[in-house]
């Protein structure tokens, strides 16, 4: 059933899915083998936030396609894909297309689990990945 629905999407969506799937694996390997300090140099300039700009309808549609590709790839990867991996994947995909983006790293104190981290990425006025309960997190890092 999943195979049939895969062939119902456009060629562009299929290629974005494969790109995201590959880049999620790259992000996972990078996170596993490199320290956060080392990865920070890739993430962009620390403590620099890009201005919030309104995306055109066409830009928003394209960003939504990338967001969906990352979410689908995360769902079908062979491992549990975390928000940080998804944010790095989005950064890689956007960078390939010369689109600027800001990655946010947030922390929250969970009464049962202790300290919890979360990462999300924004381009323009659109949040591509990690767009859930953002108001609960205190931003501790911004990279553009």
N, C-alpha and C positions, 0 to 999 in steps of 0.2 A: 504494500500500500504506500509506503514512504517513497519507494522508487518511482511509482506512477506520479506522485505529487512533485517529485524532483524534476521530472520532465515537463511539467506544466508551467514551470517558471521560465522566464526569459533567459536567453543565453548570457546576457550581462549578469543576471542574478546568479546563474550557475558559476560563472567565472569568479565573481566576487566571493561566493561561498568557498571555492577551492583556494583562492588567495587567502581568505581569512583562516581557513583550516590550517594551511601551511604556516602562516604567520603566528597563529596561536601556539603551534608546536615550537617555533623559534623563540617566542616570548617565554614559554615554559622552560626551555633549556637555558635561556639567558638568566632567568630568575634563579634557577637551580644552581648554576655554576658561577654567577657573578654576584658580588655584593651590591647592596642597594646604592652605596656610595659610587661604585663603578657605573651602575646603570643610570645614576643621576646625570652623568655627563651626556648620555644619549637623550634623556627626557627633555632637555632644553634648558633654558636659562632659569636658574632657581629664583623663586619669589618674584617672578614676572608674570603678570596676568594680562592676557590680551583683552582689548576692549570688547564689550558685548555689542555685536552688530546684528542687525536684522538680516536674515538670509532671504534671498529671493525664493520664489516657489520652486524653481528648478534646482537651486542649491539644496534646499531642504529635502526635496524628493531624492536627490543623490545621496545626501547624508543619511537619510532613512534607509536607503538600499544598503549602505555600508553597515549601518547599525544592525539591520536584520541579518545580514551575512555573518556578522560576528556572533550574534545570538544563536543562529542556527548551527554554526561551526562549534560553538561552545557546547551546545546540546548534544551534538553527535561525536564529539572528541572521545578518545579512549580513556580519558582521565577527567577528573572534576576540574573545570576551568574556573578560576577565581576572577574577581573583578580587576585585579592588578594585571593579570595576563590579558584580559579583554581590553583594558585601557592601552597597554603597550601595543597590542595588535592594531587598535584604531590609530594610534600615533604612527605606526609603520605604514598603514594603508593611506593615511592622509599625507604623510611626508612624501610618499611616492608620487602624489598628485600635486605637490607644492601647495597644500592647504595647511594653514597655520591652525594650531589647536593648543589648548591649555589642559594639562593634566592636574587634577586635584588629588591630594592624599588627605584623608580625614580620619579622625579617631573618635571613639565614643566609649564611654564607660558603661558596660553591660552588667547589671546587678548579678547575673548568674554566671556569665562567662569571663568577666573581667574586661580588660581593654580589647576593643575590636577596631580593626582598621578597615578602610574602604577606599577605593580609587574610582574616579570617574573622569571622563574627558569631555570637554566642551569646545565646539567650534562655532563661532558666531553666537547666536542665541539658542543653539541646539545642543543638548547633551546626548552624545552618541551611546555611551555605555555607562552602566552604574546608576541610572536615574531612578533610585528608590530610597525614600526616607533620608534624603540628603540633609534635611533640616536638623536631624539628630546628631550629625557629625560636626566636630570642630575641625576646621581646615588647619593642618599642620605643615603642609607643603604645597607649593604651586610651581609648576614648570611650564614654560612656554618656549 
